[in-house]
Amino acid sequence: MGLKETLFNLARNPPVVSRMSGKKLVYMLAVIVASLGMFMPLLYGTVPFVRELLGSDPLPKSLVLMLLGWAVAYFTYEEEGKEGFTAS
């Protein structure tokens, strides 16, 4: 398959990210940022670049990053097609 056919197929079937709503994309990015915040102290101990980036105490920065990510994820979450279901 040549470049022309590949570009034609991409134009007909765009990647999944381009079909996502902006709110869902922000939600996914916020979850990734919150996850990075959760593992920031572990990365601090093993990756020298993160150690230089964060400075002396990674815990407060990790907590702020995690809370900010989860707050953004909470406010951008939308359920899809589950209005008729209840827990009872």
Backbone as numpy.savetxt, mean C-alpha at the origin, in Angstrom:
# Nx Ny Nz CAx CAy CAz Cx Cy Cz
5.97 -12.89 -30.45 5.12 -11.72 -30.45 6.02 -10.49 -30.45
5.77 -9.60 -31.38 6.60 -8.42 -31.52 6.12 -7.27 -30.64
6.84 -6.19 -30.71 6.52 -5.00 -29.92 5.17 -4.42 -30.30
4.86 -4.44 -31.59 3.59 -3.87 -32.06 2.40 -4.65 -31.48
2.48 -5.97 -31.50 1.40 -6.79 -30.95 1.28 -6.62 -29.44
2.41 -6.51 -28.75 2.39 -6.32 -27.30 1.74 -5.00 -26.95
2.10 -3.93 -27.65 1.48 -2.62 -27.38 0.00 -2.64 -27.71
-0.37 -3.33 -28.77 -1.79 -3.44 -29.12 -2.56 -4.18 -28.04
-1.99 -5.27 -27.51 -2.66 -6.02 -26.44 -2.77 -5.19 -25.16
-1.74 -4.41 -24.84 -1.82 -3.55 -23.67 -2.87 -2.46 -23.84
-3.03 -1.96 -25.06 -4.04 -0.94 -25.30 -5.45 -1.52 -25.19
-5.63 -2.75 -25.64 -6.95 -3.39 -25.54 -7.26 -3.84 -24.13
-6.28 -4.36 -23.41 -6.46 -4.86 -22.05 -5.48 -4.14 -21.13
-5.86 -2.97 -20.61 -4.91 -2.24 -19.74 -4.66 -3.00 -18.45
-3.52 -2.73 -17.79 -3.23 -3.41 -16.53 -4.30 -3.13 -15.48
-4.34 -3.98 -14.47 -5.37 -3.89 -13.44 -5.31 -2.56 -12.70
-4.12 -2.02 -12.48 -3.98 -0.78 -11.72 -4.72 0.36 -12.38
-4.72 0.41 -13.70 -5.40 1.52 -14.38 -6.91 1.39 -14.28
-7.43 0.20 -14.03 -8.88 0.01 -13.88 -9.35 0.24 -12.46
-8.42 0.40 -11.51 -8.79 0.61 -10.12 -9.25 2.03 -9.89
-10.14 2.20 -8.93 -10.52 3.55 -8.55 -9.38 4.18 -7.75
-9.34 5.49 -7.72 -8.28 6.18 -7.00 -8.31 5.88 -5.51
-9.53 5.73 -4.96 -9.67 5.47 -3.53 -9.10 4.10 -3.17
-9.33 3.12 -4.03 -8.81 1.77 -3.76 -7.29 1.74 -3.86
-6.73 2.49 -4.81 -5.29 2.56 -4.95 -4.65 3.23 -3.72
-5.27 4.30 -3.23 -4.78 4.96 -2.01 -4.86 3.99 -0.83
-5.94 3.21 -0.75 -6.10 2.22 0.33 -4.97 1.19 0.28
-4.68 0.67 -0.90 -3.63 -0.34 -1.02 -2.26 0.23 -0.65
-1.97 1.44 -1.10 -0.70 2.08 -0.75 -0.60 2.34 0.76
-1.73 2.73 1.38 -1.73 2.99 2.82 -1.47 1.71 3.61
-2.01 0.60 3.16 -1.76 -0.68 3.84 -0.29 -1.07 3.72
0.30 -0.83 2.55 1.73 -1.13 2.37 2.59 -0.24 3.27
2.25 1.05 3.36 3.00 1.97 4.22 2.87 1.55 5.68
1.66 1.17 6.10 1.47 0.73 7.48 2.26 -0.55 7.77
2.31 -1.44 6.80 3.08 -2.67 6.98 4.57 -2.37 7.10
5.06 -1.44 6.30 6.46 -1.05 6.42 6.73 -0.44 7.80
5.76 0.34 8.30 5.91 0.91 9.63 5.99 -0.15 10.71
5.24 -1.24 10.53 5.27 -2.32 11.52 6.63 -3.01 11.56
7.26 -3.13 10.40 8.53 -3.84 10.33 9.74 -2.91 10.34
9.52 -1.63 10.58 10.61 -0.66 10.56 11.70 -0.97 11.60
11.36 -1.33 12.85 12.43 -1.67 13.79 13.27 -2.88 13.36
12.63 -3.85 12.72 13.36 -5.01 12.22 14.29 -4.61 11.08
13.78 -3.78 10.17 14.61 -3.29 9.08 15.74 -2.40 9.60
15.47 -1.66 10.67 16.47 -0.78 11.27 17.68 -1.59 11.74
17.43 -2.77 12.27 18.52 -3.58 12.78 19.31 -4.31 11.71
18.73 -4.50 10.53 19.40 -5.31 9.51 19.88 -4.54 8.29
19.25 -3.42 7.98 19.60 -2.68 6.76 20.30 -1.38 7.13
21.56 -1.23 6.78 22.30 -0.01 7.17 21.69 1.28 6.61
21.11 1.24 5.41 20.51 2.44 4.84 19.35 2.96 5.70
18.53 2.05 6.20 17.40 2.44 7.05 17.93 3.02 8.36
19.01 2.47 8.87 19.62 2.98 10.09 20.09 4.42 9.91
20.69 4.71 8.77 21.13 6.09 8.49 19.94 7.01 8.26
18.89 6.50 7.65 17.72 7.31 7.33 16.93 7.70 8.58
16.78 6.78 9.52 15.94 7.03 10.69 16.66 7.68 11.86
17.95 7.56 11.92 18.67 8.17 13.04 18.77 7.23 14.22
18.64 7.80 15.43 18.94 7.02 16.63 17.79 6.16 17.14
16.56 6.66 17.14 15.46 5.92 17.75 14.35 5.66 16.72
14.24 4.43 16.22 13.26 4.16 15.17 11.83 3.94 15.68
11.67 3.68 16.97 10.34 3.31 17.47 9.29 4.41 17.32
9.54 5.66 17.72 8.50 6.68 17.52 8.18 6.92 16.05
9.19 6.89 15.19 8.97 7.09 13.76 8.18 5.92 13.18
8.47 4.72 13.67 7.75 3.55 13.22 6.28 3.61 13.64
6.02 4.03 14.86 4.64 4.13 15.34 3.86 5.19 14.57
4.48 6.32 14.31 3.79 7.38 13.55 3.49 6.90 12.14
4.43 6.27 11.48 4.23 5.76 10.13 3.12 4.71 10.11
3.12 3.83 11.09 2.11 2.78 11.16 0.72 3.37 11.42
0.60 4.27 12.38 -0.70 4.85 12.69 -1.23 5.70 11.54
-0.36 6.44 10.90 -0.78 7.25 9.76 -1.26 6.36 8.61
-0.53 5.30 8.35 -0.94 4.37 7.28 -2.26 3.70 7.57
-2.46 3.23 8.79 -3.73 2.57 9.13 -4.88 3.57 9.16
-4.65 4.81 9.57 -5.72 5.82 9.56 -6.16 6.13 8.13
-5.21 6.30 7.23 -5.56 6.55 5.83 -6.28 5.34 5.25
-5.82 4.15 5.57 -6.47 2.93 5.07 -7.90 2.81 5.62
-8.09 3.18 6.86 -9.43 3.10 7.47 -10.40 4.04 6.77
-9.97 5.25 6.47 -10.87 6.22 5.89 -11.07 6.04 4.38
-10.23 5.28 3.73 -10.39 5.07 2.30 -10.95 3.69 1.96
-11.28 2.88 2.95 -11.78 1.53 2.71 -13.23 1.60 2.21
-13.54 0.83 1.18 -14.91 0.70 0.70 -15.22 -0.78 0.49
-16.42 -1.18 0.90 -16.83 -2.54 0.61 -17.48 -2.55 -0.76
-17.33 -3.67 -1.44 -17.88 -3.79 -2.80 -18.99 -4.82 -2.84
-20.22 -4.36 -2.99 -21.36 -5.26 -3.20 -21.76 -6.11 -2.02
-21.56 -5.66 -0.82 -21.91 -6.46 0.35 -22.97 -5.75 1.20
-23.81 -4.89 0.60 -24.78 -4.14 1.37 -25.90 -5.02 1.92
-26.23 -6.12 1.23 -27.36 -6.95 1.64 -27.04 -7.95 2.74
-25.79 -8.16 3.06 -25.41 -9.18 4.04 -25.27 -8.57 5.43
-25.71 -9.34 6.42 -25.55 -8.93 7.81 -24.92 -10.07 8.59
-24.54 -9.80 9.82 -23.88 -10.82 10.64 -24.88 -11.80 11.23
-26.14 -11.46 11.30 -27.11 -12.35 11.93 -27.72 -13.32 10.97
